[in-house]
């Protein structure tokens, strides 16, 4: 059975919302947010008024933690999005949704973004029949996502599929049982981005 890896639920508790950093555990009674709704730490939690700066920063941190990005990586995506015409915030989220590690996770080939990144870096994921070991690879419509021809990898993915069988797959992705994998049928839309975030606050924060 695949081992669930990734950031701890303390990040979800800090943000006061579920970021699904630990896959299906976030949907169970063992979720850190469900068990303790207050932030981690030994001192009593006191609700304080958050400044405008803190509100803007929190939205950016949500996105970074959900997709598992470092600051430098996030700013690179923001610069790409800011050069495109139209809504910068929406284009930023669509760019992040197209990351290979996110696509693998959304297809339920991995339980979390962290596990998806591990599978990609280890060479277990292919795009159009070729091994891709970069989690940040941007998937395009028509690209076919598959797994490496290895019995151990196939058995691991089948176990993951059994655990996450109730998790829905977005409409812009198409899953296939044989061969095990899927295809990106179209570009994702803002409405299909699962993380609840106000992208305009991110744009305002990064444009300072």
ZIGI-V823238 format. One record per pair of residues at least 4 apart in sequence whose ideal C-beta (glycine too) atoms are under 8 Angstrom apart, sorted by the first residue. I is the first residue (numbers start at 1). J is the second residue. Records with the same first field share a line. If there is no record, write none. Layout:
# ZIGI-V823238
I=J, J
This chain:
# ZIGI-V823238
1=156, 159
2=110, 111, 115, 156, 157, 159, 160
3=115
4=22, 23, 25, 111, 112, 115
5=112, 114, 115, 118
6=21, 22, 23, 68, 112, 113, 114, 115
7=11, 21, 22, 65, 68, 114
8=21, 22, 32
9=13, 21, 22, 25, 26, 31, 32, 33
10=14, 32, 39, 40
11=15, 19, 21, 65
12=17, 18, 19, 21, 26, 31, 32, 33
13=32, 33, 36, 37, 38, 39, 40
14=39, 40
15=19, 58, 61, 62, 65
16=33, 37
17=33, 62, 196
18=26, 31, 33
19=26, 62, 65, 66, 195
20=26, 27, 66, 112, 194
21=26, 65, 66, 112, 113, 114
22=26, 31, 111, 112
23=110, 111, 112, 115, 164
24=28, 111, 163, 164, 167
25=30, 31
26=31, 33
27=31, 167
29=34, 35
30=34, 35
31=35
32=36
33=37
38=45
39=45
41=45
50=54, 55, 58
51=55
52=56
53=57
54=58
55=59, 201
56=60, 201, 202, 204, 205
57=61, 205
58=62
59=63, 197, 198, 199, 201, 202, 205
60=64, 74, 201, 202, 205, 206
61=65
62=66, 195, 197
63=67, 69, 74, 93, 96, 195, 197, 202
64=68, 69, 70, 71, 74
66=113, 195
67=96, 99, 101, 102, 113
68=101, 113, 114, 117
69=73, 74, 77, 96
70=74
71=75
72=76
73=77, 136
74=78
75=79, 206
76=80
77=81, 92, 95, 96
78=82, 88, 92, 202, 206
79=83
80=84, 95
81=88, 89, 91, 92, 95
82=88, 203, 206, 207
84=88, 91
86=90, 91
87=91, 199
88=92, 203
89=93, 199, 200, 202, 203
90=94, 190, 199
91=95
92=96, 199, 202, 203
93=97, 190, 193, 195, 197, 199
94=98, 187, 188, 189, 190, 193
95=99, 138
96=102
97=102, 103, 106, 188, 192, 193
98=102, 103, 138, 139, 140, 184, 187, 188
99=103, 135, 136, 137, 138, 139
100=104, 116, 120, 125, 127, 132, 134, 135, 136, 137, 138, 139, 145
101=105, 110, 113, 116, 117, 120, 135, 136
102=106, 113, 116
103=107, 139, 145, 173, 184
104=109, 110, 116, 119, 120, 125, 145
105=109, 110, 111, 112, 113, 115, 116
106=169, 170, 173
107=145, 169, 173, 175, 181, 182
108=160, 161, 164, 165, 167, 169, 175
109=116, 119, 125, 145, 147, 157, 160, 161, 180, 181, 182
110=115, 116, 119, 160
111=115, 160, 163, 164
112=116
113=117
114=118
115=119
116=120, 135
117=121, 135
118=122
119=124, 125, 153
120=124, 125, 132, 133, 134, 135, 137
121=133, 135
122=133
123=131, 133, 148
124=147, 148, 150, 153
125=131, 132, 145, 146, 147, 148
126=130, 131, 132, 145, 146, 147, 148, 181
127=132, 137, 139, 143, 144, 145, 146
128=143, 144
129=144, 146
131=148
132=137
139=143, 145, 184
140=184
141=184, 185, 186, 187
142=183, 184, 185
143=183, 184
144=181, 182, 183
145=181, 182, 183, 184
146=179, 180, 181
147=153, 154, 157, 180, 181
148=153
150=154
151=155
152=156
153=157
154=158, 180
155=159
156=160
157=161, 180
158=162, 180
159=163
160=164
161=165
169=173, 175, 182
170=188, 192, 194
171=185, 192
172=184, 185, 186, 187, 188, 189, 192
173=182, 183, 184, 185
174=182, 183, 184, 185
175=181, 182
176=180, 181, 182, 183
188=192, 193
189=193
190=199
193=197
197=202
198=202
199=203
200=204
201=205
202=206
203=207
204=208
